[in-house]
Amino acid sequence: MKAIPQWIQSGILEQVSQIGIELHTHSIARKDKELSDLVGVLRSLHQIGFRLISNSNNECVGTTADPEHKFYSLMEVVFYKEN
């Protein structure tokens, strides 16, 4: 996620209509700053016109990445923007 703010600032995403991201949230679930950064990046994508069109949990890993084995913390998301 660290590269996306740079892509937004550079303007390169103006030429992109679809972007897929695999999120690994288990490493940030208990870290307020990193979680806030992730939300900020997702908001920035929304502000430039990207909308979530697909998301799915990584069921191969299941809930094993979560320390309490309660939640799926690996997921794939796809965003789309009309150019």
VEXZA-576723 format. One line per field, with one value per atom (N, C-alpha, C, O): x, y, z. Coordinates in steps of 0.02 Angstrom, whole numbers, plus 50000, padded with zeros to 5 digits. Layout:
<atoms>
x <- (X_...) $
y <- (Y_...) $
z <- (Z_...) $
</atoms>
This chain:
<atoms>
x <- (50041_50000_50043_50018_50107_50149_50159_50172_50154_50165_50104_50111_50045_49984_49981_49963_49998_49998_50045_50029_50101_50147_50116_50124_50080_50047_49994_49986_49957_49905_49937_49913_49989_50022_50052_50052_50078_50110_50059_50076_49996_49944_49939_49896_49981_49980_49914_49893_49879_49816_49760_49706_49772_49722_49715_49663_49766_49765_49743_49742_49727_49709_49635_49607_49602_49531_49515_49460_49562_49549_49613_49668_49606_49664_49644_49592_49685_49673_49727_49786_49706_49753_49740_49682_49792_49785_49803_49859_49756_49766_49784_49753_49834_49853_49843_49888_49785_49768_49788_49785_49809_49827_49886_49890_49931_49989_49974_50015_49916_49901_49839_49822_49806_49741_49747_49698_49803_49810_49858_49882_49872_49918_49879_49868_49860_49817_49845_49807_49908_49938_49934_49914_49953_49951_49880_49867_49834_49764_49738_49702_49755_49736_49765_49732_49828_49859_49822_49811_49803_49766_49699_49682_49663_49599_49610_49570_49663_49679_49692_49670_49728_49742_49677_49665_49634_49571_49526_49492_49527_49489_49517_49478_49583_49614_49594_49581_49592_49570_49497_49480_49456_49385_49380_49339_49420_49417_49435_49411_49477_49494_49450_49464_49398_49347_49345_49302_49389_49388_49333_49322_49298_49244_49256_49277_49243_49251_49201_49141_49225_49179_49182_49138_49235_49240_49285_49335_49267_49311_49299_49243_49352_49345_49399_49455_49380_49427_49473_49451_49534_49579_49564_49588_49523_49500_49551_49545_49604_49658_49694_49714_49703_49736_49685_49701_49623_49570_49583_49607_49567_49575_49641_49652_49685_49747_49794_49835_49789_49833_49812_49851_49751_49726_49747_49735_49779_49803_49748_49761_49687_49631_49590_49542_49610_49577_49502_49461_49484_49414_49398_49343_49447_49432_49478_49536_49451_49493_49532_49502_49596_49636_49676_49715_49666_49695_49638_49595_49636_49581_49604_49654_49568_49582_49525_49466_49543_49493_49509_49566_49456_49463_49423_49366_49455_49424_49421_49466_49368_49358_49343_49309_49368_49354_49341_49378_49286_49272_49318_49323_49351_49396_49359_49388) $
y <- (49940_50000_50063_50118_50056_50115_50148_50208_50111_50140_50178_50224_50160_50190_50266_50300_50293_50367_50400_50453_50368_50395_50392_50438_50338_50333_50387_50417_50399_50451_50519_50557_50535_50599_50609_50664_50556_50561_50571_50594_50553_50558_50497_50495_50447_50387_50350_50318_50354_50317_50349_50321_50409_50439_50397_50399_50358_50316_50244_50202_50230_50163_50160_50204_50106_50099_50043_50041_49998_49943_49927_49926_49914_49896_49842_49846_49790_49735_49736_49746_49725_49728_49668_49650_49636_49586_49618_49641_49620_49651_49598_49545_49613_49570_49611_49647_49606_49649_49621_49656_49558_49528_49564_49566_49592_49624_49695_49724_49722_49791_49796_49851_49741_49743_49775_49805_49770_49799_49858_49878_49886_49943_50002_50006_50049_50104_50144_50161_50160_50202_50166_50197_50103_50066_50057_50060_50045_50038_50104_50106_50159_50225_50240_50270_50220_50229_50191_50217_50129_50088_50122_50127_50144_50178_50241_50257_50277_50337_50323_50360_50269_50250_50231_50251_50193_50174_50235_50238_50282_50344_50384_50411_50386_50421_50390_50426_50324_50291_50310_50323_50312_50331_50403_50418_50447_50518_50530_50577_50487_50496_50454_50448_50424_50392_50317_50288_50284_50210_50186_50213_50134_50103_50029_49996_50002_49931_49892_49905_49845_49804_49731_49692_49710_49640_49633_49669_49588_49570_49498_49473_49464_49395_49379_49402_49339_49316_49264_49226_49261_49208_49147_49140_49104_49046_48991_48945_48995_48945_48953_48904_49015_49029_49025_49007_49044_49042_49093_49148_49074_49119_49106_49133_49067_49048_49107_49106_49160_49218_49262_49303_49254_49293_49257_49198_49294_49261_49225_49175_49249_49218_49171_49141_49164_49120_49135_49089_49199_49219_49251_49243_49285_49326_49309_49289_49317_49314_49379_49433_49375_49436_49444_49491_49398_49404_49406_49362_49458_49464_49498_49535_49485_49517_49564_49546_49625_49675_49703_49709_49721_49750_49815_49818_49867_49933_49951_49933_49986_50007_50082_50109_50114_50185_50197_50174_50232_50251_50308_50357_50301_50354_50403_50451) $
z <- (50000_50000_50000_49988_50014_50018_49951_49948_49897_49830_49804_49765_49826_49798_49808_49760_49867_49872_49821_49795_49807_49757_49688_49648_49673_49608_49601_49548_49655_49653_49642_49599_49679_49671_49602_49575_49573_49507_49451_49397_49465_49413_49369_49325_49381_49338_49341_49293_49399_49405_49364_49358_49336_49292_49228_49195_49212_49153_49167_49122_49230_49252_49266_49298_49242_49256_49304_49332_49315_49362_49399_49370_49463_49504_49553_49585_49557_49604_49658_49643_49719_49776_49821_49834_49845_49897_49963_49972_50008_50074_50125_50128_50166_50222_50285_50307_50313_50370_50438_50488_50440_50504_50537_50599_50497_50526_50551_50587_50532_50553_50597_50619_50609_50645_50714_50738_50745_50812_50814_50867_50755_50751_50722_50662_50766_50746_50687_50642_50687_50635_50568_50518_50565_50502_50477_50417_50522_50502_50476_50426_50509_50486_50417_50374_50405_50340_50285_50231_50300_50252_50234_50176_50285_50273_50232_50187_50246_50208_50134_50091_50121_50051_50016_49958_50049_50019_50007_49956_50052_50043_49983_49943_49977_49921_49854_49805_49851_49790_49775_49717_49826_49817_49792_49749_49820_49801_49728_49698_49700_49629_49583_49523_49611_49570_49570_49536_49606_49607_49654_49708_49631_49670_49677_49629_49735_49747_49705_49708_49665_49625_49643_49625_49680_49698_49760_49767_49802_49858_49876_49873_49895_49917_49968_49964_50017_50067_50037_49993_50059_50038_50081_50137_50054_50093_50096_50137_50055_50060_50126_50157_50147_50211_50267_50324_50251_50301_50356_50344_50416_50474_50510_50565_50480_50515_50525_50571_50484_50492_50550_50574_50573_50630_50694_50702_50740_50802_50840_50874_50836_50872_50828_50851_50765_50717_50710_50702_50714_50708_50641_50615_50611_50552_50494_50503_50435_50375_50372_50375_50366_50364_50300_50293_50254_50187_50138_50138_50097_50050_49986_49985_49934_49870_49854_49859_49834_49817_49748_49728_49713_49646_49645_49666_49620_49613_49539_49500_49520_49451_49449_49493_49397_49387_49313_49270_49299_49230_49210_49246_49154_49130_49086_49062) $
</atoms>
